[in-house]
Amino acid sequence: MKTAKDLKKQEAISTDKTAFRNFPMVPRVIFGSGCFSQLGDILLPMRKSSEAPFIFLVDDYFENEDFVAKVPLMFNDTVIFISADEEPKTAQVDALVSRIREKYNELPSGIIGIGGGTLLDLAKAVSILLNNKGLAKDYQGWDLVNKPALYHVGVPTISGTGAEVSRTTVLLGPERKLGINSDFTTFDQVLLDPDFTKSVPTEQWFYTGMDCFIHCVESLTGTYLNAFSQSYGEKAMELCKEVFLEDIPDAESRDKLMMASWHGGMSIAYSQVGVAHAMSYGLSYLLGVKHGVGNCLVFQHLEEFYPEGVKLFDQMMEKHGIALPKGICADLTQNDFDVMVNISLGLEPLWENALGKDWKTIMTPERLQELYQKI
């Protein structure tokens, strides 16, 4: 953990005005049990015309009549149910964009994503691509989007990813797993309704919650740390400890984890994540490992870099009876390891945040492969 003295040194170093980022924040947010019922009132003034629909991209877990009855549909609005079993892909975004363009004569009034990180990322990406030329893979990187996205709303149904607040939509592309990192990615409106998280299975709740916890660890120990990131990261860490290490009522736990996710996402908005996320991207790209699970698989072996964080992580796993899968990388070929290593090392800002400007001398391809071989 950096002290106030350390932060002053960091501020003294950052005298060049180009070092300061002017990043966007979600302009409107509602929080509270049952707030989803207000979605119709929020969308009504944003509707362009009766011919410009709202497109709802929804986790297929909610594909039932009771849920559809709660969605504020009007005119030719459409609900598209999508499986969240796999990581979101650039090709999936392109297919959704083509489907929407072919069906409607004019651009939609907006895109609403309802689900976990996969659905939120798809909603952000589709809203961008509907108003920009080209394919989703063309925008994987930093600040490559030229025109604003369509109006888009995020409704997280599980807590931890921080996708509801971030300027990134992470996608698996033909050559890499990388986000569309843009000022136009951020949602225009977010609804944080803890009621959606009531039915989340324990393991999924844990893995996704650990995404938030690991966000905090990597942000608070990184070289990019500043007072802005620290203030959000420390609050998110405090909430994660309460949720995963203390015995608190379920309703309180749902509320706190949803806010931990929000604060954790804000923490990395002005800093960066680190080793666990960089390695998890490699696992996801090659093996299709879900992001939250991948973070946990990696993080358990990172005591050299995050000793306090790994100690807390072990305590959290023990308290909630979580047993991580083993032997994930046992049968991989050298070519497989080369692919994962190259994907991971390509995420240079993450490594610089974790290990400093000389990170390439610290994390060599050989050393990174040794870490993967432990998984």
Stockholm file with secondary structure:
# STOCKHOLM 1.0

chainA/1-375         MKTAKDLKKQEAISTDKTAFRNFPMVPRVIFGSGCFSQLGDILLPMRKSSEAPFIFLVDDYFENEDFVAKVPLMFNDTVIFISADEEPKTAQVDALVSRIREKYNELPSGIIGIGGGTLLDLAKAVSILLNNKGLAKDYQGWDLVNKPALYHVGVPTISGTGAEVSRTTVLLGPERKLGINSDFTTFDQVLLDPDFTKSVPTEQWFYTGMDCFIHCVESLTGTYLNAFSQSYGEKAMELCKEVFLEDIPDAESRDKLMMASWHGGMSIAYSQVGVAHAMSYGLSYLLGVKHGVGNCLVFQHLEEFYPEGVKLFDQMMEKHGIALPKGICADLTQNDFDVMVNISLGLEPLWENALGKDWKTIMTPERLQELYQKI
#=GR chainA/1-375 SS CCCHHHHHHHHHHCCSGGGSCCCCCCSEEEESTTGGGGHHHHHGGGCCCTTSCEEEEEEGGGCSHHHHHHSCCCTTCEEEEECCSSCCBHHHHHHHHHHHHHHCSSCCSEEEEEESHHHHHHHHHHHHHTTSSSCGGGGCEESCCCSCCCCEEEEESSSSSCTTTCSEEEEECSSCEEEEECTTTSCSEEEECGGGGGGCCHHHHHHHHHHHHHHHHHHHTSTTCCHHHHHHHHHHHHHHHHHHHSCCCHHHHHHHHHHHHHHHHHHHHSSCCCHHHHHHHHHHHHHCCCHHHHHHHHHTTCTTTCHHHHHHHHHHHHHTTCCCCCCTTTTCCHHHHHHHHHHHHTCHHHHHHHHCTTHHHHSCHHHHHHHHHTC
#=GC SS_cons         CCCHHHHHHHHHHCCSGGGSCCCCCCSEEEESTTGGGGHHHHHGGGCCCTTSCEEEEEEGGGCSHHHHHHSCCCTTCEEEEECCSSCCBHHHHHHHHHHHHHHCSSCCSEEEEEESHHHHHHHHHHHHHTTSSSCGGGGCEESCCCSCCCCEEEEESSSSSCTTTCSEEEEECSSCEEEEECTTTSCSEEEECGGGGGGCCHHHHHHHHHHHHHHHHHHHTSTTCCHHHHHHHHHHHHHHHHHHHSCCCHHHHHHHHHHHHHHHHHHHHSSCCCHHHHHHHHHHHHHCCCHHHHHHHHHTTCTTTCHHHHHHHHHHHHHTTCCCCCCTTTTCCHHHHHHHHHHHHTCHHHHHHHHCTTHHHHSCHHHHHHHHHTC
//
